[in-house]
């Protein structure tokens, strides 16, 4: 269903669907692309967009941890780690 909503350009509804289906990778990807889009369109500064993105990631991570009542699956989540590394690299780059 989330894919269908994405095709229809209903991004916010698609995000909700992906969250409910626990498709973390897709949610992170959409948020990441949205942040890059905001930066390119100069809707906000790079730092603000990436700080907002980081806040979303952290809140999602905390929500998943409390839903699972365990830490092991989240700490080893490569999707979170990869996006956080990209955010860090982008914040420290000279682009």
ROKOLMI-964716 format. One record per atom (N, C-alpha, C, O): x, y, z. Coordinates in Angstrom, 2 decimals. Layout:
// ROKOLMI-964716
X, Y, Z;
...
***
This chain:
// ROKOLMI-964716
0.82, -1.19, 0.00;
0.00, 0.00, 0.00;
0.87, 1.27, 0.00;
0.55, 2.25, -0.66;
1.96, 1.22, 0.75;
2.85, 2.36, 0.79;
3.42, 2.70, -0.57;
3.54, 3.88, -0.92;
3.77, 1.68, -1.34;
4.30, 1.90, -2.68;
3.27, 2.58, -3.58;
3.60, 3.47, -4.36;
2.01, 2.16, -3.46;
0.93, 2.77, -4.24;
0.78, 4.23, -3.88;
0.61, 5.08, -4.76;
0.83, 4.53, -2.59;
0.72, 5.93, -2.16;
1.90, 6.76, -2.66;
1.73, 7.92, -3.01;
3.08, 6.16, -2.68;
4.24, 6.88, -3.23;
4.03, 7.19, -4.70;
4.34, 8.29, -5.15;
3.52, 6.23, -5.44;
3.26, 6.45, -6.86;
2.24, 7.56, -7.08;
2.29, 8.28, -8.07;
1.31, 7.70, -6.13;
0.29, 8.74, -6.21;
0.77, 10.06, -5.63;
0.02, 11.03, -5.56;
2.03, 10.10, -5.20;
2.68, 11.30, -4.64;
2.08, 11.72, -3.31;
2.15, 12.90, -2.94;
1.48, 10.78, -2.57;
0.95, 11.03, -1.23;
2.02, 10.56, -0.24;
1.88, 9.52, 0.40;
3.07, 11.37, -0.12;
4.27, 10.98, 0.61;
3.99, 10.77, 2.10;
4.44, 9.78, 2.67;
3.27, 11.69, 2.72;
3.02, 11.58, 4.16;
2.23, 10.32, 4.50;
2.54, 9.64, 5.48;
1.23, 10.00, 3.70;
0.45, 8.77, 3.94;
1.30, 7.54, 3.71;
1.17, 6.54, 4.42;
2.18, 7.61, 2.72;
3.08, 6.48, 2.46;
4.01, 6.25, 3.65;
4.26, 5.11, 4.04;
4.51, 7.33, 4.22;
5.39, 7.21, 5.39;
4.65, 6.52, 6.52;
5.21, 5.64, 7.18;
3.40, 6.91, 6.76;
2.61, 6.28, 7.83;
2.45, 4.78, 7.56;
2.60, 3.97, 8.47;
2.16, 4.42, 6.32;
2.01, 3.01, 5.96;
3.30, 2.24, 6.21;
3.28, 1.14, 6.76;
4.41, 2.82, 5.80;
5.69, 2.14, 5.99;
6.05, 2.02, 7.47;
6.63, 1.02, 7.88;
5.71, 3.03, 8.26;
5.96, 2.95, 9.70;
5.13, 1.82, 10.31;
5.64, 1.01, 11.08;
3.84, 1.78, 9.96;
2.96, 0.75, 10.52;
3.37, -0.66, 10.09;
3.17, -1.62, 10.84;
3.95, -0.78, 8.91;
4.40, -2.09, 8.44;
5.84, -2.39, 8.88;
6.41, -3.42, 8.52;
6.42, -1.48, 9.68;
7.78, -1.62, 10.21;
8.84, -1.69, 9.11;
9.87, -2.34, 9.27;
8.58, -1.01, 7.99;
9.54, -0.96, 6.89;
10.47, 0.24, 7.13;
10.34, 1.29, 6.50;
11.38, 0.04, 8.04;
12.28, 1.11, 8.49;
13.13, 1.64, 7.34;
13.32, 2.85, 7.22;
13.62, 0.75, 6.52;
14.51, 1.18, 5.43;
13.80, 2.17, 4.50;
14.39, 3.17, 4.10;
12.56, 1.89, 4.17;
11.82, 2.78, 3.26;
11.53, 4.13, 3.92;
11.63, 5.17, 3.26;
11.17, 4.12, 5.19;
10.90, 5.37, 5.91;
12.16, 6.23, 5.96;
12.11, 7.43, 5.69;
13.27, 5.61, 6.31;
14.53, 6.36, 6.39;
14.91, 6.93, 5.03;
15.39, 8.06, 4.93;
14.71, 6.15, 3.99;
15.04, 6.61, 2.64;
14.17, 7.80, 2.24;
14.69, 8.77, 1.68;
12.88, 7.75, 2.51;
11.99, 8.86, 2.16;
12.38, 10.11, 2.93;
12.47, 11.20, 2.35;
12.62, 9.97, 4.23;
13.01, 11.13, 5.03;
14.34, 11.71, 4.54;
14.51, 12.92, 4.47;
15.26, 10.84, 4.20;
16.57, 11.28, 3.70;
16.40, 12.06, 2.39;
16.96, 13.15, 2.24;
15.64, 11.51, 1.47;
15.42, 12.17, 0.19;
14.68, 13.49, 0.36;
14.95, 14.46, -0.35;
13.75, 13.54, 1.30;
13.01, 14.77, 1.57;
13.95, 15.85, 2.11;
13.84, 17.01, 1.73;
14.87, 15.47, 2.99;
15.83, 16.43, 3.53;
16.74, 16.98, 2.43;
16.99, 18.18, 2.37;
17.22, 16.09, 1.57;
18.07, 16.53, 0.46;
17.30, 17.46, -0.47;
17.84, 18.45, -0.95;
16.04, 17.13, -0.72;
15.19, 17.98, -1.57;
15.02, 19.37, -0.96;
15.11, 20.37, -1.67;
14.79, 19.44, 0.36;
14.64, 20.73, 1.04;
15.91, 21.56, 0.94;
15.87, 22.78, 0.77;
17.05, 20.88, 1.04;
18.33, 21.58, 0.95;
18.53, 22.14, -0.46;
18.91, 23.30, -0.62;
18.28, 21.32, -1.45;
18.48, 21.75, -2.84;
17.55, 22.89, -3.22;
17.93, 23.77, -4.00;
16.33, 22.89, -2.69;
15.38, 23.95, -3.01;
15.56, 25.18, -2.12;
14.85, 26.17, -2.24;
16.54, 25.08, -1.23;
16.87, 26.17, -0.31;
15.69, 26.57, 0.57;
15.52, 27.74, 0.90;
14.87, 25.55, 0.94;
13.76, 25.78, 1.85;
14.28, 25.97, 3.28;
13.62, 26.59, 4.11;
15.46, 25.43, 3.54;
16.12, 25.61, 4.82;
17.61, 25.32, 4.61;
18.02, 24.82, 3.56;
18.38, 25.65, 5.60;
19.82, 25.41, 5.48;
20.11, 23.92, 5.60;
19.29, 23.14, 6.09;
21.28, 23.55, 5.15;
21.71, 22.16, 5.24;
21.70, 21.68, 6.69;
21.26, 20.57, 6.98;
22.18, 22.52, 7.58;
22.26, 22.14, 8.98;
20.89, 21.91, 9.59;
20.69, 20.95, 10.34;
19.92, 22.79, 9.29;
18.57, 22.66, 9.83;
17.89, 21.41, 9.28;
17.27, 20.65, 10.03;
18.00, 21.18, 7.98;
17.37, 20.00, 7.36;
17.94, 18.72, 7.94;
17.20, 17.78, 8.23;
19.24, 18.67, 8.11;
19.85, 17.46, 8.62;
19.62, 17.28, 10.12;
19.53, 16.15, 10.60;
19.51, 18.38, 10.86;
19.16, 18.27, 12.28;
17.74, 17.73, 12.43;
17.47, 16.90, 13.30;
16.83, 18.20, 11.58;
15.45, 17.68, 11.60;
15.43, 16.20, 11.24;
14.71, 15.41, 11.86;
16.22, 15.83, 10.26;
16.31, 14.43, 9.84;
16.84, 13.56, 10.98;
16.32, 12.48, 11.24;
17.86, 14.04, 11.63;
18.44, 13.30, 12.74;
17.43, 13.13, 13.88;
17.37, 12.07, 14.49;
16.66, 14.16, 14.16;
15.62, 14.06, 15.19;
14.59, 12.99, 14.84;
14.18, 12.22, 15.71;
14.18, 12.95, 13.59;
13.22, 11.93, 13.15;
13.81, 10.54, 13.32;
13.13, 9.63, 13.80;
15.07, 10.37, 12.94;
15.70, 9.05, 13.07;
15.75, 8.62, 14.52;
15.43, 7.47, 14.85;
16.14, 9.53, 15.39;
16.26, 9.19, 16.81;
14.89, 8.83, 17.39;
14.77, 7.86, 18.12;
13.87, 9.63, 17.07;
12.53, 9.33, 17.57;
12.03, 7.98, 17.04;
11.40, 7.22, 17.78;
12.30, 7.69, 15.79;
11.88, 6.40, 15.24;
12.61, 5.27, 15.93;
12.02, 4.24, 16.26;
13.88, 5.45, 16.15;
14.67, 4.42, 16.84;
14.13, 4.17, 18.24;
14.00, 3.02, 18.66;
13.82, 5.23, 18.97;
13.26, 5.08, 20.32;
11.90, 4.40, 20.29;
11.60, 3.56, 21.14;
11.07, 4.76, 19.32;
9.75, 4.13, 19.21;
9.88, 2.64, 18.91;
9.16, 1.83, 19.48;
10.79, 2.29, 18.02;
11.00, 0.88, 17.71;
11.55, 0.11, 18.90;
11.18, -1.04, 19.14;
12.43, 0.75, 19.64;
12.99, 0.09, 20.82;
11.90, -0.17, 21.84;
11.84, -1.26, 22.42;
11.04, 0.80, 22.08;
9.99, 0.60, 23.08;
8.95, -0.40, 22.58;
8.38, -1.15, 23.38;
8.71, -0.43, 21.27;
7.75, -1.40, 20.72;
8.30, -2.82, 20.83;
7.55, -3.77, 21.06;
9.58, -2.97, 20.66;
10.20, -4.30, 20.71;
10.63, -4.69, 22.12;
10.91, -5.86, 22.38;
10.67, -3.71, 23.03;
11.15, -3.95, 24.40;
12.51, -4.62, 24.43;
12.83, -5.36, 25.35;
13.31, -4.35, 23.42;
14.67, -4.86, 23.39;
15.52, -3.94, 22.54;
15.01, -3.19, 21.71;
16.80, -4.01, 22.74;
17.72, -3.08, 22.10;
18.53, -3.72, 20.99;
19.04, -3.02, 20.12;
18.65, -5.03, 21.00;
19.62, -5.68, 20.11;
19.33, -5.49, 18.63;
20.27, -5.30, 17.86;
18.11, -5.54, 18.19;
17.80, -5.40, 16.77;
18.03, -4.01, 16.25;
18.43, -3.83, 15.11;
17.78, -3.02, 17.08;
17.90, -1.63, 16.65;
19.36, -1.19, 16.59;
19.76, -0.51, 15.65;
20.13, -1.56, 17.58;
21.53, -1.12, 17.63;
22.31, -1.65, 16.43;
23.27, -1.01, 15.98;
21.91, -2.79, 15.91;
22.65, -3.38, 14.81;
22.01, -3.06, 13.46;
22.37, -3.66, 12.45;
21.08, -2.13, 13.43;
20.37, -1.81, 12.20;
21.28, -1.03, 11.27;
21.62, 0.13, 11.54;
21.67, -1.66, 10.18;
22.60, -1.03, 9.24;
21.99, 0.20, 8.56;
22.72, 1.12, 8.20;
20.67, 0.21, 8.39;
20.03, 1.35, 7.74;
20.22, 2.61, 8.57;
20.58, 3.66, 8.03;
19.96, 2.52, 9.87;
20.16, 3.67, 10.74;
21.62, 4.11, 10.71;
21.91, 5.29, 10.55;
22.50, 3.16, 10.86;
23.93, 3.48, 10.92;
24.41, 4.13, 9.63;
25.19, 5.08, 9.67;
23.97, 3.63, 8.49;
24.40, 4.19, 7.21;
23.91, 5.62, 7.04;
24.67, 6.50, 6.65;
22.64, 5.85, 7.34;
22.09, 7.20, 7.17;
22.73, 8.17, 8.15;
23.03, 9.31, 7.79;
22.94, 7.74, 9.38;
23.59, 8.62, 10.35;
25.01, 8.96, 9.92;
25.47, 10.08, 10.10;
25.71, 8.00, 9.34;
27.05, 8.26, 8.83;
27.01, 9.26, 7.68;
27.86, 10.14, 7.59;
26.02, 9.11, 6.79;
25.89, 10.05, 5.67;
25.56, 11.45, 6.17;
26.07, 12.44, 5.64;
24.71, 11.55, 7.18;
24.38, 12.86, 7.75;
25.64, 13.49, 8.32;
25.91, 14.67, 8.08;
26.41, 12.71, 9.06;
27.66, 13.23, 9.62;
28.64, 13.68, 8.56;
29.26, 14.73, 8.68;
28.77, 12.88, 7.51;
29.69, 13.25, 6.42;
29.22, 14.52, 5.71;
30.02, 15.38, 5.38;
27.93, 14.62, 5.49;
27.40, 15.78, 4.79;
27.55, 17.05, 5.62;
27.85, 18.11, 5.08;
27.33, 16.93, 6.94;
27.47, 18.10, 7.81;
28.91, 18.59, 7.88;
29.16, 19.78, 8.06;
29.84, 17.68, 7.73;
31.25, 18.07, 7.86;
31.92, 18.32, 6.51;
33.10, 18.68, 6.47;
31.18, 18.14, 5.42;
31.78, 18.37, 4.10;
31.75, 19.85, 3.76;
31.08, 20.64, 4.43;
32.46, 20.22, 2.71;
32.53, 21.60, 2.30;
31.59, 21.91, 1.13;
31.75, 22.93, 0.47;
30.63, 21.04, 0.87;
29.72, 21.23, -0.28;
28.93, 22.51, -0.15;
28.12, 22.83, -1.02;
***
